Amino acid sequence: MVRMAFFAALLPLALLCAGPVGSSSVAGCPAASESVAPEAPPGALPRVAAALKSGRLDVLAIGSATVLGARGRAEGSFSDRMVQQLREAAPGAEIHLTVQGERGMPATRMLALLRRQLAGKNFALVVWQTGTVEAARKLPAEEFARTLDAGAEAVHAAGADLLLVDPQYSRMLQANTTLGPYRETMQQAARRHAALLFSRFDLIRRWAEAGQLDLESAAKPEREKMAEQLNACLGQALAQTVLRAAGLVRS
């Protein structure tokens, strides 16, 4: 009962996966510094760079609620907005996105889904959003670490680059869970496997504390519109990270 009440309280943040499809041009986004992915120098995503050079980039985004768009589809999600930005930046390349996941899915279930998606396919980039469900359910951090290790190994064995996306920031989530061990687990996994870690948590916290994009403080009639904008801005920041790490833009 307590768990149901806790996840019900996450409803404002769940709007992040329910926004309508918007334009790929992003206006009004606050600055996203390199602190969201500090270890993203040119050359950090070699398979992405090679794919864009060849003219085709296939991206797999996998995660729980916020990796999905309206009605459980990709449209309008931050991964969708990322790909829109990549298409604008590399108009000569075909860029395709596959999104897999569902609300409340832990990393252990994502691992099986990840392996099925990688089998026989040619993804150059895997964006793996995880950690929120583990923290909310107080699942063992050690098991989370083993799952991340297995997933990273599967991604690299399939010839793809891995970009991890950590939990989103929310005051309510921070007050009711202990996020630190799960964020640290993701940081350590990224270092072990030469993967990138995009700190969505730090970026959203910075925007919220500056009063720029603060979904939890928005009035109810404004939340859907702000959720759409937040997805767009996250997608833009992710695209900038990918392009920088692929060596297509300067740091």
C-alpha positions in Angstrom: 0.0 0.0 0.0 2.8 2.4 0.9 4.6 1.5 -2.4 1.5 2.2 -4.4 1.1 5.6 -2.7 4.7 6.4 -3.3 4.5 5.7 -7.0 1.2 7.7 -7.2 3.1 10.6 -5.8 5.4 10.4 -8.8 2.6 11.4 -11.2 3.9 14.9 -12.0 7.2 13.3 -13.1 5.4 10.7 -15.0 4.2 13.4 -17.3 7.7 13.3 -18.8 6.5 10.2 -20.7 3.1 11.7 -21.7 3.9 14.9 -23.6 2.6 15.5 -27.1 4.9 15.4 -30.1 6.6 18.7 -30.6 8.9 20.4 -33.1 12.5 19.2 -33.3 13.7 22.9 -32.9 14.2 23.6 -29.2 13.7 27.2 -28.0 14.0 28.4 -24.4 16.2 25.6 -23.1 18.6 26.5 -20.3 22.3 25.9 -20.8 23.4 22.3 -20.3 27.1 22.3 -19.2 29.5 19.5 -19.8 29.0 18.4 -16.2 26.1 16.2 -17.4 28.6 13.9 -19.0 32.1 15.1 -18.0 33.9 12.1 -19.5 32.6 12.7 -23.0 35.6 13.9 -25.0 35.8 13.4 -28.7 36.5 9.8 -29.4 34.4 8.5 -26.4 31.7 7.2 -28.8 33.7 5.6 -31.7 31.0 3.4 -33.0 28.6 6.3 -33.2 31.2 8.3 -35.1 31.8 5.5 -37.5 28.0 5.0 -38.0 27.4 8.6 -38.8 30.3 8.6 -41.2 28.9 5.6 -43.0 25.5 7.4 -43.3 23.3 5.3 -40.9 23.0 5.4 -37.2 20.7 3.0 -35.3 19.9 3.9 -31.7 18.3 1.7 -29.0 16.8 3.5 -26.0 15.8 1.2 -23.2 14.3 2.1 -19.8 11.3 2.6 -17.6 8.6 5.2 -17.7 10.5 8.3 -18.8 12.1 6.6 -21.8 8.6 6.3 -23.3 6.5 9.0 -24.9 2.8 9.5 -25.1 0.6 6.3 -24.8 3.8 4.2 -24.3 5.3 5.1 -27.6 8.6 6.9 -28.4 7.2 10.1 -29.7 7.9 13.1 -27.5 10.2 11.3 -25.2 13.7 12.6 -24.4 15.2 9.9 -26.6 13.0 10.9 -29.5 13.9 14.6 -29.1 17.6 13.6 -28.9 17.3 11.8 -32.3 15.5 14.8 -33.8 18.4 17.0 -32.8 20.9 14.5 -34.2 19.1 14.4 -37.5 19.3 18.2 -37.7 23.0 18.1 -36.9 23.8 15.3 -39.4 21.3 15.7 -42.2 23.2 13.4 -44.5 22.8 10.4 -42.2 19.8 8.1 -41.7 19.2 8.0 -38.0 16.7 5.4 -36.6 15.4 5.0 -33.1 14.1 1.9 -31.3 12.5 2.4 -27.9 11.9 -0.5 -25.5 10.7 -0.5 -21.8 7.7 0.1 -19.6 6.7 1.9 -16.4 8.2 0.4 -13.3 10.7 -1.9 -15.1 13.8 -2.7 -13.0 17.2 -3.1 -14.6 17.1 -6.9 -14.2 14.1 -7.1 -16.5 15.7 -4.6 -18.9 18.7 -6.8 -19.2 16.8 -9.6 -20.8 15.0 -7.1 -23.1 18.3 -5.5 -24.0 19.9 -8.9 -25.0 16.9 -9.7 -27.2 17.0 -6.4 -28.9 20.8 -6.6 -29.5 20.6 -10.1 -31.1 21.0 -9.9 -34.8 20.7 -6.1 -35.0 23.2 -3.4 -35.7 22.8 -0.7 -33.1 25.7 1.7 -32.8 24.4 3.4 -29.7 22.4 2.1 -26.7 20.9 4.7 -24.3 20.1 2.9 -21.1 17.9 4.9 -18.6 17.7 3.2 -15.2 18.2 3.5 -11.5 15.0 5.2 -10.4 13.0 2.0 -9.9 15.8 0.4 -8.0 16.0 3.3 -5.6 12.3 3.6 -5.1 12.0 -0.1 -4.4 15.2 -0.2 -2.3 16.5 -3.1 -4.5 20.1 -4.3 -3.6 22.7 -2.0 -5.1 25.0 -5.0 -5.5 22.5 -6.7 -7.8 22.1 -3.5 -9.7 25.8 -3.3 -10.3 26.0 -6.9 -11.6 23.1 -6.2 -13.9 24.8 -3.1 -15.3 28.0 -5.0 -15.8 26.2 -7.8 -17.7 24.3 -5.2 -19.8 27.5 -3.2 -20.7 29.2 -6.4 -21.7 26.3 -7.4 -24.0 26.3 -3.9 -25.6 30.0 -3.9 -26.3 29.9 -7.5 -27.5 27.2 -6.4 -30.0 29.5 -3.7 -31.3 27.7 -0.7 -29.8 28.5 2.3 -27.6 26.7 2.6 -24.3 25.3 5.8 -22.8 23.8 5.4 -19.3 21.2 7.9 -18.1 20.8 8.1 -14.3 17.6 8.8 -12.3 15.8 12.1 -12.8 15.9 14.7 -10.0 12.8 15.2 -7.9 12.5 16.6 -4.4 9.9 14.0 -3.5 12.0 11.2 -4.8 15.0 12.5 -3.0 13.1 12.8 0.2 11.7 9.3 0.1 14.6 7.3 -1.3 18.3 6.9 -0.9 19.5 7.7 -4.4 23.2 8.0 -3.7 24.2 4.3 -3.8 22.4 3.8 -7.1 23.9 6.9 -8.7 27.4 5.8 -7.5 26.8 2.3 -8.8 26.1 3.8 -12.3 29.2 6.0 -12.1 31.4 3.0 -11.3 29.8 0.9 -14.0 30.5 3.6 -16.6 34.1 3.8 -15.5 34.6 0.0 -15.6 33.1 -0.4 -19.1 34.3 2.8 -20.8 30.7 3.9 -21.1 29.3 7.5 -20.9 27.1 8.5 -18.0 24.7 11.3 -18.7 23.7 12.9 -15.3 20.1 13.7 -15.8 19.8 14.1 -12.1 22.3 16.9 -11.8 21.0 18.7 -14.9 17.3 18.6 -13.8 18.3 19.7 -10.3 20.3 22.6 -11.6 17.4 23.7 -13.8 14.8 23.3 -10.9 16.9 25.1 -8.3 17.4 28.0 -10.8 13.7 28.2 -11.4 14.1 27.5 -15.1 12.4 24.2 -15.5 10.8 23.0 -12.3 8.1 20.5 -13.0 7.2 19.8 -9.4 6.5 23.4 -8.7 4.5 24.1 -11.8 0.7 24.6 -11.6 -1.3 21.6 -12.7 -2.5 23.3 -16.0 1.1 24.0 -16.9 2.7 20.6 -16.1 2.0 18.9 -19.5 3.5 21.8 -21.4 6.5 22.0 -19.0 7.0 18.2 -19.3 7.1 18.5 -23.0 9.7 21.3 -22.7 11.7 19.3 -20.2 11.8 16.3 -22.6 12.9 18.6 -25.4 15.7 20.2 -23.4 16.9 16.8 -22.1 16.9 15.5 -25.7 18.9 18.5 -26.8 21.5 18.1 -24.0 21.8 14.4 -24.8 22.3 15.1 -28.5 25.0 17.7 -27.6 26.7 15.0 -25.5 26.6 12.4 -28.3 27.8 14.8 -30.9 30.7 16.0 -28.7 31.7 12.4 -27.8 31.5 11.4 -31.5 33.9 14.2 -32.3 31.4 16.2 -34.4 31.3 19.4 -32.3 33.9 21.1 -30.1 33.7 20.8 -26.3 
